Amino acid sequence: MSTQQNNPLHGLTLEKILTQLVEQYGWDGLHRRIKVNCFANDPSIKSSLKFLRKTPWARDKVESLYVSTFA
C-alpha cells in the first residue's frame, strides 16, 4: 500500500484520465501531443479506451501526459 502513495495515477481510471485530458486539450490538442489515429479520426472516449487498453505504449504516453499536465 505504501508504494502507491506517491503514484499520481493511484485511484484514477483510464477513462477519468482520458476525459480530463480531452477537457484540457480537446481531441485536436490531444492528437498533436500523442500521434494516434483514435484521437484524430472520429474520436470518442469509448473507441479511444478500447485502443488504449490494447496498446500499452499509447497508454503509457497518455498517462505520462496526464502526470505532466496535472501533477
Contact map, one row per residue, 1 for C-alpha under 8 A:
11111000000000000000000000000000000000000000000000000000000000000000000
11111000000000000000000000000000000000000000000000000000000000000000000
11111110000000000000000000000000000000000000000000000000000000000000000
11111110010000000000000000000000000000000000000000000000000000000000000
11111111010000000000000000000000000000000000000000000000000000000000000
00111111000000000000000000000000000000000000000000000000000000000000000
00111111110000000000000000000000000000000000000000000000000000000000000
00001111110000000000000000000000000000000000000000000000000000000010001
00000011111100000000000000000000000000000000000000000000000000100010000
00011011111100000000000000000000000000000000000000000000000000000000000
00000000111110000000000000000000000000000000000000000000000000000000000
00000000111111011000000000000000000000000000000000000000000000000000000
00000000001111111000000000000000000000000000000000000000000000000000000
00000000000111111100000000000000000000000000000010000000000000000000000
00000000000011111110000000000000000000000000100010000000000000000000000
00000000000111111111000000000000000000000000000000000000000000000000000
00000000000111111111100000000000000000000000000000000000000001100100000
00000000000001111111110000000000000000000000100010000000000001000000000
00000000000000111111111000000000000000000000100000000000000000000000000
00000000000000011111111100000000000000000000000000000000000000000000000
00000000000000001111111111000100000000000000000000000000000000000100000
00000000000000000111111111100100000000000000000000000000000000000000000
00000000000000000011111111000000000000000000000000000000000000000000000
00000000000000000001111111000000000000000000000000000000000000000000000
00000000000000000000111111111100000000000000000000000000000000000000000
00000000000000000000111111111100000000000000000000000000000000000000000
00000000000000000000010011111110000000110010000000000000000000000000000
00000000000000000000000011111111000000110000000000000000000000000000000
00000000000000000000000011111111100000000000000000000000000000000000000
00000000000000000000110011111111110000100000000000000000000000000000000
00000000000000000000000000111111111110110000000000000000000000000000000
00000000000000000000000000011111111000000000000000000000000000000000000
00000000000000000000000000001111111000000000000000000000000000000000000
00000000000000000000000000000111111100000000000000000000010011000000000
00000000000000000000000000000011111110100000000000000000000000000000000
00000000000000000000000000000010011111110000000000000000010000000000000
00000000000000000000000000000010001111111000000000000000000000000000000
00000000000000000000000000000000000111111111001100100000000000000000000
00000000000000000000000000110110001111111111000100000000000000000000000
00000000000000000000000000110010000111111110000000000000000000000000000
00000000000000000000000000000000000011111110000000000000000000000000000
00000000000000000000000000000000000001111111000000000000000000000000000
00000000000000000000000000100000000001111111101100000000000000000000000
00000000000000000000000000000000000001100111111100000000000000000000000
00000000000000100110000000000000000000000011111110000000000000000000000
00000000000000000000000000000000000000000001111111000000000000000000000
00000000000000000000000000000000000001000011111111100000000000000000000
00000000000000000000000000000000000001100011111111110000000000000000000
00000000000001100100000000000000000000000000111111111000000000000000000
00000000000000000000000000000000000000000000011111111100000000000000000
00000000000000000000000000000000000001000000001111111110000000000000000
00000000000000000000000000000000000000000000000111111111011000000000000
00000000000000000000000000000000000000000000000011111111001000000000000
00000000000000000000000000000000000000000000000001111111000000000000000
00000000000000000000000000000000000000000000000000111111111000000000000
00000000000000000000000000000000000000000000000000011111111100000000000
00000000000000000000000000000000000000000000000000000011111110000000000
00000000000000000000000000000000010100000000000000010011111111000000000
00000000000000000000000000000000000000000000000000011011111111100000000
00000000000000000000000000000000000000000000000000000001111111110000000
00000000000000000000000000000000010000000000000000000000111111111000000
00000000000000001100000000000000010000000000000000000000011111111100000
00000000100000001000000000000000000000000000000000000000001111111110000
00000000000000000000000000000000000000000000000000000000000111111111000
00000000000000000000000000000000000000000000000000000000000011111111100
00000000000000001000100000000000000000000000000000000000000001111111111
00000001100000000000000000000000000000000000000000000000000000111111111
00000000000000000000000000000000000000000000000000000000000000011111111
00000000000000000000000000000000000000000000000000000000000000001111111
00000000000000000000000000000000000000000000000000000000000000000111111
00000001000000000000000000000000000000000000000000000000000000000111111
